[in-house]
Amino acid sequence: MKAAAIILSGGKSSRMGTNKALLKINEKTNIERLAEELKGYFAEIILVTNHPDEYRFLGVKMVSDQFPGLGPIAGLHAGLRASNHEVNIVVACDMPFVSGVLAKKITAKVDGSDAVIPIIDGKKQPLFAAYHRRILPVVEESIEKGNLRMTQLLDDLHVLYLTPEDLPGYSRSILERSFFNMNYLDEYEKAKKWAEQGD
């Protein structure tokens, strides 16, 4: 099954104080790590950003939000609009250890669902999850109504939730790392240490 990978790089990084996507881990920017990891598994890479000049070096397809400043749901909307594929994995730009193999497994489970959302440590993970392109009108309606939380959107979709038990072969520590995201400087330092120990 061919699918696209949509990387969301529209956040303000206010808690980090600098652009998370361009932070370096093992000599590569976080966004480079993500794009390179996903390129091996997905037919199309789409970067959603309102600052395309900062990312020209990646050489990937870029689109901007139709609804700027409204958070991840607007990025999801822009990515799905630009995608040439029915099934799409969506990944936030602040996740340095995303696994392409795991991403492919998540997309493979879409089948009749609108979305496949992992639940790790009891938390829904809508920013490393798969979405079918047919949800685009629902996303747009949600934005227009002012329902901007991803969890609100999920309430309007037919969602398949995945627990760690649904992902055999992935230990708790591997899943923790795959879904790890950096919001603060101490989390960035933690990511750098992990990477030094071997990705």
N, C-alpha and C positions, 0 to 999 in steps of 0.2 A: 504494500500500500504506500503510495507516494503521499508525502505530507510536507507542509512548510513549517519553518521555525520562525516565530515572531519574538524579537528581543525588544523589551520595553526600556527605553532610556529617556524617559521624560520627567523623572522626579527632580525635585529641587535640591536634594541632598542637603537639606538644611541642618539635619542632625549631625552629619559628617563634617560639614563646613567646606567641602570641596566635591567636585564631580566624582561620584563613586565609580562610574564606568571607566574613568581614565586613571584610577589608582593602579599602581603597578604591583604585581605579585610575580616573583621570579622573573623579573625583567620584561614581563608582558603586561599590557594594560588588561584590566578585568574584562573589558568588552572584546578584546582580541582573543582571550582565553575562551570566552563563551562562543564566539563566532567560529573559531577553529574547531572546537569540540563538536558543535552542531552540524558543521558543513559535511562531515563524514556520514551523516545519517539522514539528512533532509534534503529534498530536491530544491528547496528555495529558502533563502535566509532573508528576512525582512527586518530592518531596524527602524523602530518608531522613535523619532527624535524631532524636536523643534529647533535643533541646532545642528543641521546636517554638515556644516563646514568643519565641525570638530571631529567628524567621523569619516571623512572622505578616504582616509588612509586604509579603511577596512575593505573597500571595494565591494560592498554589498548594496542591495537595493534598500533605499531609504524612503520613508514617508513621514509626513508630519500630521499631528492631530487635526481633525476637523473641528474638534471641540477643545481647544487648548486650555490648560490650567485646571482641568477637571479630574486629574489623577489617572490611575491605571485603567479604569473602565474606558476612558477616552482613547488610551493607547491600544487597548484590545479592539475597539471599534475601528481605529485607523488601520491596524494590522490586518484584521479580517477583510476590510474593504480592499486592501491592496493584494491580498493573497490570491494566487491562482489555484489553490488547492482547497478541497472540502474540509480536510482535517488539518489542524494546526496545533503545534505545541507553543505555548506562550511562556516566556521566561523573563524574569526581572533582571536588569543589568547588574544588580548587586549580589549575584549568587555565583561565587567564583569556582565552585566545585560541581556544577551541574554535569551530570553524566549523559552523554549522547545515547548510550545503550538504554538507560532507564527512560529517557525521554521518548525513545522509539517504542518501548514497551507500553508506556502510558497512552500514546497515540493509537497503538494497535487495539486498545480496549474500547475505543469510541463506539464502534458498531452502531447501534440504534440510539445511543445517548446523545444529548446536546453537548455534554461536557464530561470529562473524567477528572475528578479532583482528588488528589491524595490527601489523606489525613495522617499527619505525622505528630506524635506526642499530643494527640487530642486536638490539634489545630488544623483547620482546613487550609490548604495551600493553593489558592487560586492563581498564584503567580509562578508556579511551575506545574502547569496543568494543560490538558488538551481540550480544544473547543472545535465544534463543527461550524462551518461557515454559515450554515442556515440560521444561526442565532442572531445574525446581524440586525434584523429589524427589532428584535427584543432588546438588544443592547442600545440601539438608537432610541427606542421608546423610553427605556430606563433613564437615559441621559436627559432626554427632553422633559421627563417628569421630575428631574432633580434627584432621582435615586442613584447616587453615585458610588455607593459602597459595593464592592464586588460580592459580598455576602448577600446583599439584597438582590442582586442580579441572579445569583444561584437559586434563589427561592422561586424564580420564574422559569427555570430550566429543568429539563429532565436530566438529572445528574447521576452519574455512577461514581460513588465514593470508594476510594481504594485505601485500605488500611495496610500496615506493614505485612500482615498475613496474606494479603493479595499480591504481594511482591516477593515471592520466594527467591532465595538466593541473595537477598540484600540484608545484611546485618543491621542492627540498630545503629551502630557507629557509622556505617556507610550511608545510611539514609539520613542521619543527622548532618553529615557533611554535605550530601547532595542538596539538601534543602536549606543549608545554612545561608543566611543573608547578612550583609554588613550595613548597619545603620550608624554605628558609632566607631570612633577611632580605636577603642579597645577590641572591637570585633574585627577590624581591619588588621590589627596586630596579631590577633589569633589566627586569622586566615594566612598571614605571611608565615607564621610558625608552622602551621599545618603543611603549607606548600614546601617549605624547606625540608620537612621530614619525608617528602615524596608525595606527589599529587595522587 
